[in-house]
Amino acid sequence: MLVARLIDSIWATKKAESLNGLKFMLAEVIKGNDQGQKLIVIDTIGAGIGDKVIVCMGSSARRMLGNDDIPIDAAVIGIIDEDCKFDE
């Protein structure tokens, strides 16, 4: 899992049919060895730009949608409370 901040929305009008209706966002890793890395994540929990989030990767991300056949690699699984302190 990664700690990231959502920095923008991603709009894709043409995409695989199985991705229709999913919310794409651009996230930047803010903690750990991958700090600064940007990745596209699927958000199903209602996070917004500026939120600190927990991101899972790989097959765990696909399980968030209940379908291992959906071609995603990263999903938001939690919004971090502002009370939490992370060195950025």
N, C-alpha and C positions, 0 to 999 in steps of 0.2 A: 504494500500500500504506500501511497505517496501523499504528502501534504502539499497542496497547491492553492493558488488564488485564481479565480475565474477572471479573465481580463477582457473577453469579448464574446460576442455571439458569432456563430458560423452559419451562414445561409447557403444551402445547396438545393437548388430547385430541381436538378437532375441527379438522381442517386439510385442505388439499388432499391427495388421495391420494398424489401424487408425493412428499410430504414425510414420509410414514410411515416410521418407523425412523431419522429423522435427529435428532441431538442439537442442540437450540437453547440458546444461552447469551446472556446480556446482557453486553456489553463496553463499557468506557469508554475513549475515546481518551486517551492520556496524553502524547502528543508531537505538536507541530506546531500548525498553525492551527486544527485541529478539536478541540483539547484540551478535555476535559470532555464532549464529545458522547457520547451513549449510542446503541448500535445493537445489533440482534439479529443474531447470527452463527450459522452452522452450523459445528459442530466435528466433523471426521472423523478427527482425529489423536490424540484422547485427552487434550486439555488439560483443566485443572480450574480451579475457582474460585480466584482469586488469582494465576494464571499471567499473566505478561507474554507477549503473543502478537503475531504478525504477521498482519494481516488484509488480504485482497485483496477488491476490490469488483467489482461488475458481471459482465460475461461471464466474466471470469477466475474468479470464484467458482463460477459454474455449471460451468465446465470441470473444477473440482476433483472434481465428482461424475460427470463423464463424460457429462453430458446437458445440452445447452443449453436444453431445454424445462422444466427444473425452476425454479420461481419463487423463486429466492433471489437476494439482492443482496450478501451478505457471507459470507466463509468464513475460518476460521482455517487458515493455511498453514504456521505454524511456532510453536514455543514458544521464547521467548527465554531463553537461559541467564542465571542470576543474576549471572554474571561481567560481563555487559554493563552499562554505566553509562548511564542516561538521566536527564536532568534532568526531574523530575516537578513 
